[in-house]
């Protein structure tokens, strides 16, 4: 994401002009834009005209509108963002108060105006505009008949391809049918890998499966690449990490990312940091529960005693339309940071984020045990994640394009 213009006042109000450069930026915006914000952008609208003969015609024209957002729609498959609201910018073609939907598109700049840009918004904006925040990791998880080829970024686990095939069971006297089925399956997975994964960008490739399937896949992949003149260099081959997996489903990535050999290769990535923290929390919850709490009430109580060492919060909580509720979570994050605590905001599009959402979306690892909090009864009104996000199957396109400021947009404040 490119930040073209920024003007934030001391009270937090202000406007930012941004341009999305890849589809992942839409996910960042989905976590930043909220009901009541204003978006100003070039858009398209069908306008009806009436001639002197009273015959009616319509045409699609380009115009600049500013809307007061009432609904936000994120298309998980296309990774597209649509915002709808009432027009607040006087225009000869669209009356004030008329509803319009603006599609946020790649390489088209727009203005986003907020009454309050809080610290979470600004952090998300900075992360989105820093290309170094993305983790350049690919993963192939499979068992016989099922494979998921994924790309793991700093905010998403994106399924680039899913292969499902029927493979005959290995039975006495019919092993040849089984072997042929496995060979066809591995061929399809290898073809999909070569089609969707760019080894010039990817720095680590995780290959995981049950049994010896992963080793068979590696052999098949290199053979097919040689036949297609896409031979892997010695540097590319060194990027592969082969590990065991319980299944070929996407959720198996949670255990795969916790593997020691994978941890060593991904030690500096945001996704690995989240997995490590969540695993530590789960271990403490089982073995030393007075140092691990979840739910807004208990975590806040621990924070009041300056006991929070690591705070884990799901980004879904910050998408709440309840302004007061969001402010409570922002206040909690800022308080933990002020006490030199570590704050991790988990993405709902990561397997670790999905797991955190299952335990209210907020959890904490404490510096020291607090058994008195442990004995507190859990309030029925503990916060539940408002918008759990299901796994996503889409592709990420990477492109950059220079843009020019339009004179008619410069006065948007």
C-alpha positions in Angstrom: 0.0 0.0 0.0 1.3 3.5 -0.9 0.5 6.4 1.4 0.4 9.5 -0.9 -0.9 12.1 1.5 -1.5 12.3 5.3 -2.9 15.0 7.5 -3.7 13.9 11.0 -4.6 16.5 13.6 -3.7 16.4 17.3 -7.2 15.3 18.3 -6.8 12.2 16.0 -9.1 13.5 13.2 -7.7 13.7 9.7 -7.5 12.3 6.2 -5.1 10.0 4.4 -4.8 9.4 0.7 -3.7 5.8 -0.1 -3.4 3.5 -3.1 -3.7 -0.2 -3.0 -0.9 -2.0 -4.8 -1.7 -5.6 -4.1 -4.8 -7.5 -3.1 -3.6 -8.1 0.4 -4.0 -4.3 1.0 -7.7 -4.8 0.8 -7.6 -6.9 3.9 -5.6 -4.2 5.7 -8.3 -1.6 4.6 -11.1 -3.9 5.8 -9.5 -3.6 9.3 -9.1 0.1 9.1 -12.3 1.4 7.5 -15.4 1.6 9.7 -19.0 2.8 9.6 -19.1 6.6 9.8 -15.8 7.1 8.0 -15.8 9.1 4.7 -14.3 7.8 1.5 -13.7 10.1 -1.5 -12.8 8.5 -4.8 -13.3 8.4 -8.5 -16.1 6.0 -9.3 -18.5 5.0 -12.0 -22.3 5.6 -12.1 -25.0 5.0 -14.6 -26.8 8.3 -15.3 -30.2 8.6 -17.1 -30.7 11.3 -19.7 -33.9 12.5 -21.3 -33.8 13.9 -24.8 -36.1 16.6 -26.3 -38.3 13.8 -27.7 -38.6 12.5 -24.2 -36.8 9.3 -25.0 -34.7 8.1 -22.1 -31.1 6.9 -22.4 -28.5 6.0 -19.9 -24.7 6.2 -19.9 -22.0 5.1 -17.5 -19.8 8.1 -16.5 -16.8 8.6 -14.3 -17.1 11.1 -11.4 -15.8 11.9 -8.0 -18.0 11.2 -5.0 -17.6 11.2 -1.2 -19.7 8.9 0.8 -20.5 8.6 4.5 -20.0 4.8 4.9 -22.9 2.7 6.2 -21.9 -0.8 5.1 -18.6 -2.5 4.4 -18.3 -5.7 2.3 -15.1 -7.7 2.0 -15.2 -10.3 -0.8 -12.9 -13.1 0.6 -12.7 -15.0 -2.7 -11.9 -12.0 -5.0 -10.1 -10.2 -2.1 -12.1 -7.1 -3.0 -13.6 -4.3 -0.9 -16.9 -2.5 -1.4 -18.1 0.4 0.7 -21.7 1.8 0.6 -23.1 5.0 2.0 -24.8 8.3 1.3 -23.2 10.9 -1.0 -22.1 14.0 0.9 -20.4 15.8 -2.1 -22.5 18.0 -4.2 -22.6 16.8 -7.8 -24.7 17.6 -10.9 -25.3 13.9 -11.5 -25.8 12.5 -8.0 -27.9 14.3 -5.4 -26.8 14.7 -1.8 -28.0 11.8 0.3 -28.2 9.4 -2.6 -26.8 5.9 -1.9 -23.7 4.8 -3.9 -21.3 1.9 -3.6 -17.6 2.6 -4.2 -15.3 -0.3 -5.2 -11.8 0.0 -3.8 -9.6 -1.0 -6.7 -5.9 -1.6 -7.2 -3.8 1.4 -8.3 -6.7 3.8 -7.9 -6.0 6.3 -5.2 -8.7 7.5 -2.7 -9.1 9.6 0.4 -10.1 8.1 3.7 -11.3 10.5 6.4 -11.9 9.6 10.0 -13.1 11.4 13.1 -10.4 9.6 15.0 -7.3 7.7 13.8 -6.4 5.7 16.8 -3.1 3.9 17.5 -4.3 0.6 16.0 -5.4 2.3 12.8 -2.0 4.0 12.5 -0.1 0.7 13.2 -2.1 -1.1 10.6 -1.4 1.7 8.1 2.3 1.6 8.7 2.5 -2.2 8.4 0.6 -2.1 5.1 2.9 0.5 3.7 6.1 -1.4 4.6 6.8 -4.2 2.1 9.4 -5.7 4.4 6.6 -6.8 6.8 5.4 -9.5 4.4 6.7 -13.0 5.0 7.9 -14.7 1.8 6.9 -18.3 2.7 5.0 -21.0 0.7 3.7 -24.3 2.1 2.4 -27.5 0.5 0.4 -29.7 3.0 -1.0 -33.0 1.8 -2.1 -36.5 2.3 -3.1 -39.0 -0.4 -5.8 -37.4 -2.4 -5.8 -33.9 -0.9 -3.2 -31.1 -1.1 -3.3 -27.4 -0.2 -0.7 -25.0 -1.7 -0.5 -21.9 0.4 1.4 -18.6 0.7 1.9 -17.2 4.2 2.2 -13.5 4.4 2.4 -11.2 7.5 -1.4 -11.0 7.6 -2.8 -14.0 5.7 -2.5 -17.6 5.0 -3.7 -17.6 1.4 -4.7 -20.9 -0.4 -3.4 -20.6 -3.9 -4.5 -24.0 -5.1 -6.4 -27.0 -3.6 -6.1 -30.4 -5.3 -8.6 -33.2 -4.5 -8.4 -36.5 -6.3 -9.6 -40.1 -5.6 -6.7 -42.4 -5.0 -7.4 -46.1 -4.8 -6.6 -47.8 -1.4 -3.5 -49.9 -1.2 -4.7 -53.5 -1.1 -3.1 -56.8 -1.7 -3.1 -57.6 -5.4 -4.1 -54.0 -6.4 -1.0 -52.0 -5.4 -0.4 -50.9 -9.0 -3.7 -49.0 -9.1 -2.8 -47.3 -5.9 0.6 -46.4 -7.1 -0.8 -45.0 -10.4 -3.4 -42.9 -8.5 -0.7 -41.5 -6.2 1.5 -40.7 -9.2 -1.4 -38.8 -10.9 -2.1 -36.9 -7.7 1.5 -35.9 -7.2 1.8 -34.8 -10.8 -1.3 -32.5 -10.4 0.2 -31.0 -7.2 3.6 -30.4 -8.8 1.9 -28.8 -11.8 -0.1 -26.5 -9.5 3.0 -25.6 -7.5 5.0 -24.6 -10.6 2.0 -22.5 -11.8 1.3 -20.6 -8.6 4.6 -20.3 -6.7 7.3 -17.9 -7.8 10.6 -19.1 -6.5 12.2 -15.7 -7.2 10.0 -14.2 -4.5 9.6 -17.1 -2.1 12.4 -17.6 0.4 11.2 -20.7 2.2 9.0 -23.6 1.0 7.5 -26.0 3.6 6.5 -29.4 2.3 4.6 -31.5 4.8 2.7 -34.8 4.6 2.1 -38.1 6.3 4.5 -41.0 5.6 6.8 -40.8 2.6 4.4 -38.8 0.4 6.5 -35.6 0.9 9.6 -37.2 -0.4 7.8 -38.6 -3.4 6.4 -35.2 -4.1 9.9 -33.6 -4.0 11.2 -36.2 -6.6 8.1 -35.7 -8.8 8.4 -31.9 -8.6 12.0 -31.7 -9.6 11.5 -34.2 -12.5 8.5 -32.3 -13.9 10.4 -29.0 -13.6 13.3 -30.5 -15.5 11.0 -31.6 -18.3 9.4 -28.2 -18.5 12.8 -26.4 -18.6 12.0 -24.9 -15.2 14.9 -26.5 -13.4 15.4 -25.6 -9.8 18.8 -24.1 -9.0 20.8 -25.3 -6.0 19.7 -22.1 -4.2 16.1 -22.8 -4.9 16.4 -26.4 -3.7 17.9 -25.1 -0.4 14.7 -23.2 0.3 12.7 -26.4 0.8 12.0 -27.7 4.3 10.4 -31.2 4.5 8.5 -32.0 7.7 5.7 -34.4 8.8 2.1 -33.4 8.9 -1.0 -35.0 10.4 -3.1 -34.3 7.3 -3.4 -32.2 4.1 -5.9 -29.8 5.5 -5.0 -26.1 6.0 -5.4 -26.2 9.7 -2.4 -28.6 9.9 -0.2 -25.6 9.4 -0.7 -24.7 13.1 1.4 -27.8 14.1 3.7 -27.5 11.1 4.7 -24.0 12.0 5.5 -25.2 15.5 8.0 -27.8 14.2 11.6 -27.1 15.3 13.1 -27.2 11.8 10.4 -24.8 10.5 10.8 -22.5 13.5 14.5 -22.1 12.8 13.9 -21.1 9.2 11.0 -18.7 10.0 12.4 -17.3 13.2 12.1 -13.6 12.1 8.6 -13.7 10.6 5.5 -12.3 12.2 3.5 -15.5 11.7 6.1 -17.5 13.5 6.2 -15.1 16.4 2.4 -15.4 16.8 2.5 -19.2 16.7 5.3 -19.3 19.3 3.4 -17.0 21.6 0.1 -18.9 21.2 1.8 -22.3 21.9 3.4 -20.8 25.0 0.0 -19.6 26.2 -1.6 -23.1 25.6 1.2 -24.8 27.6 0.8 -22.4 30.5 -2.9 -22.8 30.4 -2.4 -26.5 31.0 0.6 -26.4 33.3 0.6 -23.0 35.1 -2.9 -21.6 34.6 -2.3 -18.7 37.0 0.0 -17.1 34.4 -2.4 -17.5 31.4 -5.7 -15.8 31.0 -8.2 -15.2 28.2 -11.3 -13.0 27.9 -11.4 -9.2 28.2 -12.4 -9.2 31.8 -9.6 -11.4 33.2 -6.9 -9.9 30.9 -7.9 -6.4 32.0 -7.7 -7.4 35.6 -4.2 -8.7 35.1 -3.2 -5.5 33.2 -4.4 -3.4 36.2 -1.8 -5.2 38.2 0.9 -4.6 35.6 1.3 -8.3 35.1 0.8 -8.7 31.3 4.0 -9.7 29.6 2.5 -10.7 26.2 -1.0 -9.6 25.0 -2.5 -11.4 22.1 -5.5 -9.7 20.4 -7.5 -10.7 17.3 -7.9 -8.1 14.6 -11.6 -9.1 14.4 -12.2 -7.3 17.7 -11.1 -4.0 16.2 -13.7 -4.3 13.4 -16.5 -3.8 16.0 -19.1 -1.2 15.0 -19.4 -0.5 18.7 -17.2 2.6 19.2 -17.0 2.2 22.9 -16.0 -1.5 22.7 -13.3 -0.7 20.2 -12.0 2.1 22.4 -11.7 -0.4 25.3 -9.5 -2.7 23.3 -7.4 0.1 22.0 -7.0 1.4 25.6 -5.9 -2.1 26.7 -3.3 -2.4 23.9 -1.9 1.1 24.7 -1.8 0.3 28.4 0.2 -2.9 27.9 2.6 -1.2 25.6 3.2 1.6 28.2 4.2 -1.1 30.7 6.8 -2.5 28.3 4.6 -5.5 27.4 4.7 -7.2 24.1 1.5 -6.8 22.0 0.7 -9.2 19.1 -2.3 -8.4 16.9 -3.3 -11.7 15.3 -4.7 -11.8 11.8 -8.0 -13.7 11.4 -6.7 -15.0 8.1 -3.9 -16.9 9.8 -4.5 -20.3 11.4 -3.1 -18.9 14.7 -5.7 -16.1 14.5 -8.5 -18.6 13.9 -7.4 -20.5 17.0 -7.3 -17.3 19.1 -10.8 -16.3 17.9 -12.0 -19.6 19.5 -11.0 -18.3 22.9 -12.7 -14.9 22.7 -10.0 -13.2 20.6 -8.0 -11.8 23.5 -5.4 -13.6 25.7 -2.4 -12.8 27.8 0.8 -14.4 29.2 1.6 -13.0 32.6 5.0 -12.0 34.1 4.0 -13.6 37.4 1.1 -15.8 38.6 -2.2 -14.2 39.8 -4.2 -17.0 41.5 -6.7 -14.5 42.8 -7.8 -13.7 39.2 -7.9 -17.4 38.4 -10.5 -17.9 41.1 -12.7 -15.2 39.7 -15.9 -16.5 38.0 -15.9 -15.8 34.2 -18.5 -13.1 33.4 -21.1 -14.2 30.9 -20.5 -11.0 29.0 -16.9 -11.7 28.2 -16.2 -10.4 24.7 -16.8 -12.7 21.8 -15.2 -12.1 18.4 -17.8 -10.2 16.4 -16.7 -11.3 12.9 -14.9 -14.6 12.8 -13.3 -14.9 9.3 -13.4 -18.3 7.6 -10.4 -19.5 5.6 -9.8 -17.7 2.4 -9.0 -19.1 -1.1 -7.6 -16.4 -3.4 -4.5 -15.2 -5.1 -2.2 -12.2 -4.5 -1.2 -10.1 -7.4 1.9 -7.9 -7.0 2.1 -4.7 -9.1 3.2 -1.2 -8.7 2.0 1.8 -10.6 2.8 5.6 -10.3 -0.2 7.9 -10.0 -0.8 11.6 -10.2 -2.7 13.8 -7.9 -5.9 15.2 -9.4 -6.6 18.9 -8.9 -10.2 18.3 -8.0 -9.2 16.0 -5.1 -6.6 18.2 -3.5 -9.0 20.1 -1.4 -10.4 17.0 0.4 -9.9 17.5 4.1 
